[in-house]
Amino acid sequence: MKLPKELVNGFLIFLGISIFFLVMELLGLADNFYLRILNVLFVFYGVNKTIKQNISEGKTDYLANLISSGLTAFIGVLLSVLGLLFYIYYKGGDSYIEKLSEKFIFGGASVNEYCIGLLFEGLASGMIVVFITLQVWRGKTHFK
């Protein structure tokens, strides 16, 4: 059974973000806000890969590519936030989140508030990535 490309590429986004976050954690850089912004590169990779696969399959409908790439970004962001949620509870819950969120937008937030905030932030940036990537591909190909 072949898994849908949206699920596979969404999982690749999750894997990239997870490994990046763990490496930053090991190097003591997890609290650096500017390095966290680089997570968007993994979303770009997964979304671009989905659109590229759709085009190679002959799917050039703009709306179909919008839905497919949006689903890819959604899966990647959702899995990443769920992974972070489990990691936060593994590392100590509220005591860990206080250390993690000191230099972040959500200072003093609970674990759930922190993860919900990151979910909305991730979904918003994911949709921006989808639209940018679709416009790039629209210039290369002729979407219907």
Order of alpha helices (4+ residues) and beta strands (2+ residues): alpha-alpha-alpha-alpha-alpha-alpha
